Amino acid sequence: MHKFRTAVETRGFEDIGELFAEDVVFHSPIAHKPYQGRETLTWILRAVSKIFEDFEYEREIGSEAEGDAALVFRARVGELTIEGCDFLHTNSEGLIDDFTVMLRPLKAVHAFEARMRVEFEAVMKEMAGEG
C-alpha cells in the first residue's frame, strides 16, 4: 500500500508533508496552473480533508516502488458523490514530486470548487491577520 494512501486513510494530515519533495508540483482539478511546494500542497490537502466526507480509496494501480501510482477514490461533497484519482510520481528519494488529481462528475466538481474557494478565502484572511 502506498504511504500516501496510508496517511490519508489514517487521517495523518499533520505529518503528510513529509511525504512530498520540497518542490513537489500539484496539478489541481480546479486550477488552471499547477501549484508548487510542500507547504502549499499540505495546506490544500488539509482543506480537502475538511470538504470530502466518507472518503475511501477503492483501488490502487501501480506501486510506490515503480515510481508511479494511481489511487482511485470516492467521497461525498454534501449530497453529491464525487469520484477521482490521485496520480502520484515518487522520485529516487522516495518522495512524491508530482501529484495530479482528476475528479468527476462535473456537478460534484463544481460543488467541491465552491467549498474550496471558501476554505481558501478563510486561510488568506488568517494569514493576513484578519481572522
C-alpha positions in Angstrom: 0.0 0.0 0.0 1.3 3.5 -0.9 2.5 5.6 2.0 0.3 8.5 0.9 -2.8 6.2 0.9 -2.0 5.1 4.4 -1.6 8.7 5.6 -4.9 9.7 4.1 -6.8 6.7 5.4 -5.4 7.2 8.9 -6.2 10.9 8.8 -2.4 11.6 9.2 -2.6 15.1 7.8 -0.4 16.7 10.4 2.7 14.8 9.0 1.6 14.3 5.4 4.0 17.0 4.2 6.9 14.7 5.0 5.9 12.5 2.0 6.5 15.3 -0.5 9.6 16.6 -2.2 10.2 20.3 -1.3 9.5 21.3 -4.9 6.5 19.0 -5.5 4.2 20.0 -8.3 0.5 19.7 -7.8 -2.0 19.7 -10.7 -5.4 20.6 -9.3 -8.6 19.6 -11.0 -10.0 23.1 -10.3 -7.0 25.4 -11.0 -5.5 26.3 -14.4 -1.9 26.4 -13.3 -0.1 23.9 -11.1 0.8 24.7 -7.5 4.3 24.1 -6.3 5.8 23.4 -3.0 5.4 21.1 0.0 3.7 23.7 2.3 1.2 24.7 -0.4 0.2 21.1 -1.1 0.0 20.3 2.6 -2.4 23.1 3.1 -4.5 22.1 0.1 -4.8 18.5 1.3 -5.9 19.6 4.8 -8.6 21.8 3.2 -9.8 18.9 1.0 -10.0 16.7 4.1 -12.5 19.1 5.6 -14.7 19.0 2.5 -14.7 15.4 1.4 -17.0 13.2 3.5 -16.9 9.4 3.6 -13.6 9.4 1.7 -12.5 6.0 0.6 -9.8 4.7 -1.7 -11.3 1.9 -3.8 -8.3 0.8 -5.8 -4.6 1.2 -6.2 -2.9 0.8 -9.5 0.9 0.6 -9.8 3.2 0.9 -6.9 5.4 3.2 -4.9 8.4 1.0 -5.8 7.8 1.6 -9.5 7.7 5.3 -9.1 4.1 5.8 -10.3 0.8 5.0 -8.6 -2.9 5.8 -9.3 -5.2 5.8 -6.3 -8.9 5.7 -7.2 -11.3 7.1 -4.7 -14.9 8.0 -3.9 -16.3 10.6 -1.5 -19.2 12.9 -0.9 -19.4 16.7 -1.2 -22.6 17.5 0.6 -25.3 15.4 -1.1 -23.2 14.6 -4.2 -20.9 11.7 -4.8 -17.6 12.5 -6.3 -15.1 10.1 -7.8 -11.5 10.7 -8.5 -8.0 9.5 -8.9 -4.7 10.7 -7.4 -1.8 10.2 -9.8 1.5 10.2 -7.8 5.1 10.1 -9.0 7.7 9.3 -6.5 11.3 10.4 -7.0 14.5 8.4 -6.4 14.5 9.6 -2.7 11.1 8.1 -2.2 9.3 11.5 -2.0 6.3 12.4 -4.1 7.4 15.0 -6.6 4.4 15.2 -8.9 0.8 14.9 -7.9 -2.2 15.1 -10.2 -5.9 14.8 -9.2 -8.8 14.2 -11.6 -12.4 14.4 -10.5 -15.9 13.6 -11.9 -18.8 14.2 -12.3 -18.9 17.9 -13.2 -21.8 18.8 -10.8 -19.8 17.4 -7.8 -16.6 19.1 -9.0 -18.4 22.5 -9.1 -19.7 21.9 -5.5 -16.2 20.9 -4.4 -14.7 24.1 -6.1 -17.2 26.3 -4.3 -16.3 24.8 -0.9 -12.5 25.1 -1.7 -13.0 28.7 -2.5 -14.5 29.3 1.0 -11.6 27.4 2.6 -9.0 29.3 0.6 -10.5 32.7 1.5 -10.5 31.8 5.2 -6.9 30.8 5.1 -5.9 34.0 3.2 -7.7 36.1 5.9 -6.0 34.2 8.6 -2.6 34.7 7.0 -3.3 38.4 6.7 -4.2 38.6 10.4 -7.9 39.3 9.7 -9.2 36.1 11.2 
